[in-house]
């Protein structure tokens, strides 16, 4: 585990503390979760770029559609494993 010190405006720090409290988690856990989401989005973007370079725009669009569906499902409270199967195309 690594320690990371960041500088934030006071108001943003207060909002993050309030969000963490609302989720009943620590600010550390909240930042860890937000970092995970940011990295997953970046990984998806890199995969999309790879598909685009390979000249397979249909597969790239299908990947983005899967991400959109996963976002919609996560808003509805579906379990993570079902989202992962759908995003990977394993249930098509």
C-alpha positions as CSV (number, residue, x, y, z in Angstrom):
1,X,0.0,0.0,0.0
2,X,1.3,3.5,-0.8
3,X,0.6,6.8,0.8
4,X,-0.5,9.6,-1.5
5,X,-0.7,13.3,-0.4
6,X,-2.8,15.5,-2.6
7,X,-3.8,19.2,-2.5
8,X,-7.5,20.0,-2.8
9,X,-9.5,23.2,-2.3
10,X,-11.1,23.1,1.2
11,X,-14.6,23.1,-0.3
12,X,-13.9,20.1,-2.4
13,X,-12.4,18.2,0.5
14,X,-15.5,19.0,2.6
15,X,-17.7,17.7,-0.2
16,X,-15.7,14.5,-0.5
17,X,-16.0,14.0,3.3
18,X,-19.8,14.5,3.0
19,X,-20.0,12.0,0.1
20,X,-17.9,9.4,2.0
21,X,-20.1,9.9,5.1
22,X,-23.3,9.4,3.0
23,X,-21.9,6.2,1.6
24,X,-20.7,5.1,5.1
25,X,-17.1,4.7,4.0
26,X,-13.9,6.5,4.7
27,X,-12.6,9.3,2.5
28,X,-9.6,7.0,1.8
29,X,-12.0,4.2,0.5
30,X,-14.0,6.8,-1.5
31,X,-10.8,8.1,-3.3
32,X,-9.7,4.5,-3.9
33,X,-13.1,3.7,-5.5
34,X,-13.0,6.8,-7.6
35,X,-9.5,6.0,-8.7
36,X,-10.7,2.5,-9.7
37,X,-13.5,4.0,-11.8
38,X,-11.1,6.4,-13.5
39,X,-8.6,3.6,-14.3
40,X,-11.4,1.4,-15.7
41,X,-12.6,4.2,-17.9
42,X,-9.1,4.8,-19.1
43,X,-8.6,1.1,-19.8
44,X,-11.8,1.0,-21.8
45,X,-10.7,4.0,-23.8
46,X,-7.4,2.3,-24.6
47,X,-9.2,-0.9,-25.7
48,X,-11.5,1.3,-27.9
49,X,-8.5,2.9,-29.5
50,X,-7.0,-0.5,-30.1
51,X,-10.1,-1.7,-31.9
52,X,-10.2,1.5,-33.9
53,X,-6.6,1.0,-35.0
54,X,-7.4,-2.6,-36.1
55,X,-10.0,-1.3,-38.4
56,X,-12.9,-3.0,-36.6
57,X,-15.3,-0.1,-35.8
58,X,-18.2,-2.4,-35.2
59,X,-16.4,-4.2,-32.3
60,X,-15.4,-0.9,-30.9
61,X,-18.9,0.4,-31.0
62,X,-20.2,-2.8,-29.4
63,X,-17.7,-2.3,-26.6
64,X,-19.0,1.2,-25.9
65,X,-22.6,-0.1,-26.1
66,X,-21.7,-2.7,-23.5
67,X,-20.2,0.0,-21.2
68,X,-23.4,2.1,-21.6
69,X,-25.5,-0.9,-20.7
70,X,-23.3,-1.6,-17.7
71,X,-23.7,2.0,-16.5
72,X,-27.4,1.8,-16.8
73,X,-27.6,-1.6,-15.0
74,X,-25.3,-0.3,-12.2
75,X,-27.8,2.5,-11.7
76,X,-30.5,-0.1,-11.3
77,X,-28.5,-2.1,-8.8
78,X,-27.7,-5.2,-10.7
79,X,-24.8,-7.3,-9.4
80,X,-21.3,-6.8,-10.7
81,X,-20.8,-10.2,-12.2
82,X,-23.8,-9.8,-14.5
83,X,-22.3,-6.4,-15.7
84,X,-18.9,-8.0,-16.3
85,X,-20.5,-10.8,-18.4
86,X,-22.5,-8.4,-20.4
87,X,-19.5,-6.0,-21.0
88,X,-17.3,-8.9,-22.1
89,X,-19.9,-10.1,-24.6
90,X,-20.1,-13.6,-22.9
91,X,-23.9,-13.5,-22.6
92,X,-24.6,-12.5,-26.2
